[in-house]
Amino acid sequence: MIRQYFRYREPNGPLVRLPLLPVSIRYKQKEVPVFALVDSGSDLSIFPASLTKTLGIDMKAGNPEEIWVVGQFEILTPESAF
């Protein structure tokens, strides 16, 4: 059962709650528990670049990709969500 949600509101729009799922990101011998936003319409998953340092991944060794994001929204903290 999903118990945590990512809450946001688009300008002049309704409050939206999207489920968060606890997952572990693993690279070689290191593992980091994180929460992932469940987006069934997404083609990829994006995580903070800070995870590369934590896991020992050389981000500069990879191939850069351009990602386009549409829309603007305000992220609400748990205290301001309800």
Backbone as CSV, one residue per row, in Angstrom:
resi,resn,N_x,N_y,N_z,CA_x,CA_y,CA_z,C_x,C_y,C_z
1,MET,0.835,-1.176,0.000,0.000,0.000,0.000,0.890,1.252,0.000
2,ILE,0.584,2.183,-0.875,1.356,3.423,-0.948,0.852,4.369,0.129
3,ARG,1.784,4.882,0.937,1.427,5.740,2.062,1.980,7.153,1.943
4,GLN,2.909,7.361,1.003,3.481,8.694,0.844,3.186,9.204,-0.555
5,TYR,2.991,10.528,-0.636,2.629,11.140,-1.907,3.447,12.392,-2.159
6,PHE,3.724,12.653,-3.436,4.333,13.890,-3.893,3.171,14.817,-4.233
7,ARG,3.138,15.964,-3.597,2.024,16.884,-3.794,2.497,18.123,-4.539
8,TYR,1.750,18.529,-5.537,2.069,19.769,-6.235,0.792,20.400,-6.770
9,ARG,0.903,21.661,-7.099,-0.231,22.382,-7.653,0.260,23.208,-8.835
10,GLU,-0.367,23.016,-9.992,-0.066,23.865,-11.137,-0.697,25.223,-10.876
11,PRO,-0.135,26.308,-11.462,-0.724,27.635,-11.242,-2.218,27.621,-11.555
12,ASN,-2.996,28.071,-10.598,-4.466,28.117,-10.714,-5.084,26.746,-10.976
13,GLY,-4.397,25.699,-10.590,-4.914,24.355,-10.815,-5.192,23.633,-9.515
14,PRO,-5.725,22.430,-9.623,-6.034,21.649,-8.423,-4.780,21.034,-7.813
15,LEU,-4.888,20.662,-6.551,-3.810,19.936,-5.885,-3.742,18.533,-6.472
16,VAL,-2.540,18.085,-6.807,-2.341,16.761,-7.386,-1.462,15.958,-6.432
17,ARG,-1.856,14.733,-6.182,-1.067,13.823,-5.343,-0.649,12.637,-6.199
18,LEU,0.673,12.429,-6.315,1.196,11.299,-7.068,1.919,10.365,-6.105
19,PRO,1.742,9.054,-6.260,2.321,8.108,-5.306,3.840,8.027,-5.384
20,LEU,4.452,7.865,-4.217,5.887,7.639,-4.091,6.110,6.187,-3.678
21,LEU,7.101,5.566,-4.274,7.399,4.171,-4.003,8.818,4.048,-3.466
22,PRO,9.015,3.376,-2.332,10.384,3.196,-1.839,11.139,2.203,-2.729
23,VAL,12.311,2.609,-3.217,13.144,1.749,-4.061,14.594,1.878,-3.599
24,SER,15.430,0.969,-4.054,16.869,1.041,-3.799,17.583,1.166,-5.129
25,ILE,18.485,2.153,-5.210,19.319,2.335,-6.389,20.657,1.677,-6.077
26,ARG,21.086,0.760,-6.921,22.300,0.006,-6.652,23.286,0.168,-7.808
27,TYR,24.560,0.346,-7.456,25.648,0.390,-8.436,26.858,-0.279,-7.805
28,LYS,27.317,-1.324,-8.454,28.418,-2.137,-7.936,28.098,-2.583,-6.515
29,GLN,28.907,-2.225,-5.535,28.685,-2.691,-4.163,27.920,-1.700,-3.291
30,LYS,27.483,-0.570,-3.864,26.795,0.452,-3.071,25.309,0.460,-3.388
31,GLU,24.518,0.767,-2.360,23.065,0.807,-2.512,22.514,1.980,-1.705
32,VAL,21.557,2.713,-2.293,20.965,3.875,-1.637,19.446,3.749,-1.672
33,PRO,18.782,3.779,-0.515,17.323,3.769,-0.513,16.792,5.172,-0.825
34,VAL,15.828,5.257,-1.734,15.221,6.526,-2.119,13.725,6.312,-2.347
35,PHE,12.999,7.404,-2.522,11.599,7.327,-2.923,11.509,7.730,-4.383
36,ALA,10.794,6.949,-5.181,10.615,7.234,-6.599,9.170,7.644,-6.852
37,LEU,8.995,8.646,-7.675,7.672,9.103,-8.066,7.103,8.128,-9.088
38,VAL,5.933,7.594,-8.827,5.299,6.657,-9.750,4.563,7.463,-10.811
39,ASP,5.046,7.372,-12.035,4.423,8.066,-13.166,4.249,7.049,-14.277
40,SER,3.071,6.461,-14.370,2.839,5.378,-15.324,2.904,5.843,-16.777
41,GLY,2.876,7.150,-17.027,2.949,7.658,-18.388,4.344,8.065,-18.815
42,SER,5.330,7.897,-17.943,6.692,8.330,-18.233,7.475,7.252,-18.972
43,ASP,8.390,7.687,-19.826,9.254,6.766,-20.544,10.599,6.563,-19.862
44,LEU,10.919,7.365,-18.855,12.194,7.234,-18.158,12.057,7.714,-16.732
45,SER,13.061,7.401,-15.946,13.107,7.834,-14.547,14.294,8.760,-14.365
46,ILE,14.111,9.813,-13.587,15.158,10.795,-13.346,15.403,10.872,-11.848
47,PHE,16.686,10.852,-11.470,17.060,10.971,-10.074,18.067,12.096,-9.940
48,PRO,18.212,12.656,-8.742,19.169,13.758,-8.545,20.600,13.339,-8.875
49,ALA,21.345,14.262,-9.455,22.746,13.993,-9.796,23.570,13.667,-8.560
50,SER,23.134,14.125,-7.397,23.877,13.846,-6.167,23.990,12.348,-5.893
51,LEU,23.073,11.549,-6.434,23.168,10.093,-6.254,24.406,9.523,-6.926
52,THR,24.885,10.156,-7.991,26.074,9.647,-8.670,27.285,9.699,-7.748
53,LYS,27.404,10.754,-6.974,28.518,10.863,-6.023,28.385,9.815,-4.927
54,THR,27.179,9.678,-4.406,26.935,8.716,-3.330,27.251,7.292,-3.777
55,LEU,26.904,6.965,-5.027,27.111,5.612,-5.536,28.468,5.411,-6.197
56,GLY,29.237,6.485,-6.364,30.546,6.371,-6.994,30.485,6.268,-8.509
57,ILE,29.488,6.881,-9.128,29.337,6.858,-10.581,29.994,8.103,-11.160
58,ASP,30.835,7.926,-12.181,31.466,9.047,-12.864,30.491,9.559,-13.932
59,MET,29.738,10.586,-13.600,28.712,11.103,-14.492,29.311,11.666,-15.779
60,LYS,30.523,12.198,-15.708,31.156,12.775,-16.895,31.565,11.704,-17.902
61,ALA,31.648,10.457,-17.467,32.025,9.376,-18.365,30.852,8.935,-19.250
62,GLY,29.638,9.333,-18.893,28.455,8.949,-19.667,28.198,9.891,-20.835
63,ASN,27.173,9.592,-21.598,26.776,10.422,-22.726,25.650,11.366,-22.294
64,PRO,25.830,12.689,-22.478,24.774,13.622,-22.089,23.542,13.474,-22.984
65,GLU,22.378,13.662,-22.389,21.125,13.636,-23.130,20.320,14.864,-22.760
66,GLU,19.603,15.386,-23.717,18.758,16.549,-23.491,17.356,16.066,-23.149
67,ILE,16.793,16.608,-22.081,15.449,16.230,-21.641,14.593,17.484,-21.597
68,TRP,13.423,17.418,-22.197,12.493,18.553,-22.203,11.402,18.321,-21.167
69,VAL,11.101,19.362,-20.414,10.059,19.314,-19.399,9.010,20.360,-19.745
70,VAL,7.750,19.975,-19.666,6.664,20.887,-20.004,5.905,21.256,-18.739
71,GLY,5.562,22.529,-18.611,4.719,22.976,-17.508,5.500,23.603,-16.379
72,GLN,4.777,24.295,-15.555,5.323,24.895,-14.348,4.458,24.439,-13.190
73,PHE,5.085,24.209,-12.067,4.308,23.839,-10.893,5.041,24.228,-9.644
74,GLU,4.298,24.351,-8.577,4.834,24.691,-7.273,4.890,23.431,-6.439
75,ILE,6.052,23.144,-5.866,6.174,21.970,-4.996,5.764,22.382,-3.593
76,LEU,4.865,21.612,-3.014,4.363,21.898,-1.673,5.033,20.983,-0.663
77,THR,5.382,21.526,0.471,5.923,20.702,1.546,4.774,20.002,2.248
78,PRO,5.049,18.926,2.980,3.955,18.230,3.677,3.146,19.155,4.583
79,GLU,3.805,20.140,5.171,3.102,21.034,6.087,2.104,21.940,5.353
80,SER,2.408,22.279,4.090,1.528,23.199,3.371,0.555,22.494,2.428
81,ALA,0.620,21.163,2.359,-0.193,20.447,1.373,-1.673,20.390,1.733
82,PHE,-1.993,20.327,3.024,-3.407,20.223,3.395,-3.741,21.166,4.513
